[in-house]
Amino acid sequence: MSDEETTEPVEENSAIKQMRKAIDSEKAENADLRGKILATYLKDIDLEVGRGLGKAIAAGYDGELTTEAVSAFAKSEYDYEMTVQQAPQAQEMQAAQQRADTFGQASAPIQPVSGEDIIRGHDQRLGQPDATRQDAQNALEAKVQHYLQ
């Protein structure tokens, strides 16, 4: 009977140790993820987590993980104020769209080329004195493609 009593608490102790180990592992993982998220929000307000004020904020901040909350903490604790960047990808996309629109307005519309025009172009190329065997092959392929369509 005494053997059973001693083995049962040992099993319980090992289960408790495993649970504590799992909890510690989860806490470490959560702290790591929290640090990465905080680094992202610090970057949004133009600070780096590893240098200067960003490092101080990262060490002392334990609040809500949003850009606005981190920015408010930086302002209240360190008198640091930076406008929060609203979706920098959206701004980049909008600028790219404006460039594309400008390019589209400046360029002429693309006119479709008929197969017959392509064949005529190849035939003209073959009539020139410097025409090569590759030119002849390209002309033949163009004619075949035109007739297959």
C-alpha positions in Angstrom: 0.0 0.0 0.0 2.8 2.4 0.7 4.2 1.8 -2.8 0.8 2.9 -4.3 0.7 6.0 -2.2 4.1 7.1 -3.2 3.7 6.4 -6.9 0.5 8.3 -7.3 1.9 11.7 -6.0 5.0 11.2 -8.2 2.8 10.8 -11.3 0.8 13.9 -10.2 4.0 15.9 -9.7 5.2 14.9 -13.1 1.9 15.9 -14.7 2.0 19.2 -12.8 5.6 19.8 -14.0 4.6 19.1 -17.5 1.6 21.6 -17.2 3.9 24.2 -15.7 6.4 23.7 -18.5 3.7 24.0 -21.1 2.4 27.2 -19.5 5.8 28.7 -19.3 6.4 27.8 -23.0 3.1 29.5 -23.9 3.9 32.6 -21.9 7.3 32.9 -23.6 5.7 32.5 -27.1 3.0 35.1 -26.2 5.7 37.5 -25.0 7.6 37.0 -28.2 4.5 37.6 -30.4 3.5 40.6 -28.3 7.0 42.0 -28.9 6.8 41.5 -32.6 3.3 43.1 -32.8 4.5 46.1 -30.6 7.5 46.5 -33.0 5.1 46.8 -35.9 3.1 49.5 -34.1 6.2 51.4 -33.0 7.3 51.4 -36.7 3.9 52.9 -37.6 4.7 55.9 -35.4 8.2 56.1 -36.8 10.1 54.5 -33.9 12.4 51.4 -33.8 12.0 48.9 -31.0 15.8 48.4 -30.6 16.8 52.0 -30.4 16.2 55.1 -28.2 12.7 56.0 -27.4 11.3 53.0 -29.2 13.3 50.7 -26.9 12.1 52.6 -23.8 8.5 52.4 -24.9 8.8 48.6 -25.7 10.3 48.0 -22.2 7.6 50.0 -20.4 4.4 49.5 -22.4 1.9 46.9 -21.2 -1.3 48.2 -22.7 -3.6 47.5 -25.6 -1.8 46.5 -28.8 -3.0 49.1 -31.3 -1.2 51.8 -33.1 -3.4 54.5 -31.5 -2.9 53.1 -28.0 0.9 52.9 -28.4 0.9 56.4 -29.9 -1.1 57.7 -26.9 1.3 56.1 -24.4 4.3 57.6 -26.2 2.6 61.0 -26.0 1.5 60.8 -22.4 4.8 59.3 -21.0 7.4 60.7 -23.2 5.8 63.7 -24.9 6.4 62.1 -28.3 3.8 62.8 -30.9 3.8 61.4 -34.4 0.8 61.3 -36.7 -0.4 57.7 -37.1 0.1 56.5 -40.7 -3.2 55.3 -42.0 -2.6 52.2 -44.3 0.6 53.1 -46.1 -0.1 50.3 -48.6 -3.3 52.0 -49.6 -1.4 55.3 -50.2 1.2 53.5 -52.3 -1.6 51.7 -54.3 -3.4 55.0 -54.9 -0.1 56.7 -56.2 0.5 53.7 -58.5 -3.0 53.9 -59.8 -2.6 57.6 -60.5 0.7 56.9 -62.4 -1.0 54.2 -64.4 -4.0 56.5 -65.2 -1.6 59.2 -66.4 0.3 56.8 -68.6 -2.9 55.4 -70.0 -4.1 58.9 -70.9 -0.8 59.9 -72.5 -0.5 56.7 -74.7 -2.4 56.1 -77.9 -5.0 53.3 -78.0 -3.6 50.0 -79.2 -5.0 49.0 -82.6 -5.5 45.2 -83.2 -3.3 43.8 -85.9 -4.9 41.3 -88.3 -3.2 38.1 -89.4 -3.1 39.3 -92.9 -1.1 42.4 -91.9 1.3 40.2 -90.1 1.7 38.0 -93.1 2.2 41.1 -95.4 4.9 42.3 -93.0 6.7 39.0 -93.1 6.5 38.9 -96.9 8.0 42.3 -97.1 10.8 41.3 -94.8 11.5 38.2 -97.0 11.7 40.5 -100.1 14.7 42.4 -98.6 18.2 41.3 -99.5 19.3 40.7 -95.9 16.4 38.3 -95.1 17.5 35.3 -93.2 16.3 31.7 -92.9 14.8 32.6 -89.5 12.7 35.3 -91.2 11.4 32.7 -93.6 10.6 30.4 -90.7 8.8 33.2 -88.8 6.7 34.0 -91.9 5.8 30.4 -92.4 4.7 30.0 -88.8 2.6 33.2 -89.0 0.8 32.0 -92.1 0.1 28.6 -90.5 -1.3 30.3 -87.4 -3.4 32.6 -89.5 -5.0 29.8 -91.4 -5.5 27.6 -88.3 -7.6 30.4 -86.6 
